[in-house]
Amino acid sequence: MSDTGDPSDTSRLAATDRVRSRMSRQRRRDTKPELLLRQHLHARGLRYRVDAPLPSLPRRRADILFRSRKVAVFVDGCFWHSCPLHGSTPKNNKEWWVQKLEMNVKRDRETDSTLRALGWRVYRVWEHEDMLAVASLLEQELRGR
């Protein structure tokens, strides 16, 4: 990369490096909402797979998977999955972010439809939801009450 002498190039690179560094530290699994939901499910005696690969969907994983019951649970982050209540779009590099977040949502819908076509039940939970209530709902669904 050549130095153009333009100071804005340096600040842009520094901002990009800061963003890259911050993004690399984002958890892909074991987020606080996931851990809380898993804690509530485990306390109810429910056993599951964590960060489990999905059937017929290479490189896609469920946050919580009840394989024998064919139930997949995803705990979606408000930012990454464009929550209608809390989702936001960064101001810097806005066009790239809009495309990135739209692709995330599109991939989520494709995952949902593929799993449902294979006979799976899919539950998507926002990170801001009450995980105790979610665990109760999942327990009712799994135990057939």
N, C-alpha and C positions, 0 to 999 in steps of 0.2 A: 504494500500500500504506500503510495507516495504522499508526502506532506505538501499540501497545497498552500500552506501558510495562512489559511483562513481559520481564525480562532474558533469559529462556530463548529468546524469539523471536529476539533479536539473536544469541545463540550458535548457534542452529539455522541462521539465515541465513548466518552466517560459515562454519559447517561445510559448508553446501550450496555456498557460493562456493568453498571450498577443494576440495571434491570435484569440482565442475564444472571448475575450473581444472586439476586433476590429470588428469581424464578427457579433457579436450580435448588434452592432450599425449600421449595414448596413440597409438602408431603403428598405423595400419591396414594398412600394408604395409612391407616392408623391415625386418622385425624381425630380431634376431640369428639365430634359428633358420632363418628363411627365407633370409637372406643366406648362411648356412653351407651349407644344402642346395643353393642355386643355384650356389655356388662349386664344390661337389663335382660337380654335374651338368655344369657347363660344362667342368670339367677333363677329364671323360670324353668331351667332344666332343658332348654333347647340347645342342640348341638348343630354346628354348621361349619362350613369351610370359609376361610378368610382369603380375600384377594384371589379368588379361584378362577381358573380359565373357564370360558364358556364354550359349550358344545357348538360346533359348526361355525364358530366365530374366532378365527385366529387373531391373536394379539389383543383380544378383548377379555376383560375380567370383571367379575361381579365383586362388590365389596363384601357381601355376605351371600353364601350360596347354601341352600338346603337341597342337595343333589337328589336324594331319594324322593323328596316331595316335589321336585321340579319347581322350586321357588328361587328367584334371583332378586336380591335387594341391592339397590344402589343408593348411596347417600351422596347426593349431589351438592357441590359447593355453589353458593349463590352467584359468585363471580363467574366461575368456569362454565356453568351450565345456564347462564342467563335467567336467573330467577326473576319473575315478573315483579316481585316486591323489592328485592335488594340488589338485583343485577345492575352493573354499571359498565361503561365503556371508557377506557383510558383516553385522555385527550391527546397524548403523544402517540403518533403513529396510528391514528384512529382507524383508518381504512383497513390496515392489517389486522387490528384487533377485532373489528366488526366481522371480517371474514373468518378469523380464527374461532370466535365464539359461535358464529352461525354454523360452522362445520362441526363444532362440538355437539350442538343441539341436533343437527342432522344425523350425526353418528349415533347419538342416544336413541333417536326415533327408529333408526335402522336396526339397532340392537334389540329394542323392544319388539318390533314387528317380527324379526327373525326368531327370537325366543318364543314368542306367542304362537307363531306358526309351527314350532316344534313341540307345542303343548305345555310350555312353561308359563307360570304366573310371574309377572314382573311388577315389582314395587319400587317406585322412585320416591325418595324422601329428600326434602330440602334440609340443608344443614341447620336451619333455624327452627325446625319443628321440634316439638316436645318428644324426646326420644323415649320417655316412659310410656307415653300414649301410643307411639309407634310400636313399641315392643308389645304392648297389650293387644293391639290390632293384629300384629303378626302372629302372636300366640293363638288368638281366636281362629285365624285363618288356618294355621298349621294343625291345630287340634280339632278343627271342624266344629267349633261351637257356634 
